[in-house]
């Protein structure tokens, strides 16, 4: 009886700790990465070059990094090109602002890659 009570108490404490840690997740968009951070330390990082597109449509099979108890209206799905789980779900406070920042970073990255290419490899635009 005593062991069962202590085990149950331990599970409740572990669940509470897990919940408190999940509420401290933050997201950062840098020039090359989308980062998931806990107390300022990067715990997950995705290359911007690996991102295919960003949407608000939630999927079933995804890598989920929620930082809220009610994620329904905060879900932002990052669709990746490679990986076991191609969908990466985050819940920023304002998903439309975060989506715009992420798309701006993707556009900047594509522009920088275009400028680094030698002239011989560039595709001529049909003007």
PyMOL commands that set and color helices and strands:
alter all, ss='L'
color gray80, all
select helices_A, chain A and resi 2-22+48-50+95-116+119-121
alter helices_A, ss='H'
color red, helices_A
select strands_A, chain A and resi 25-29+33-38+41-47+51-55+63-65+76-80+87-90
alter strands_A, ss='S'
color yellow, strands_A
deselect
rebuild
show_as cartoon
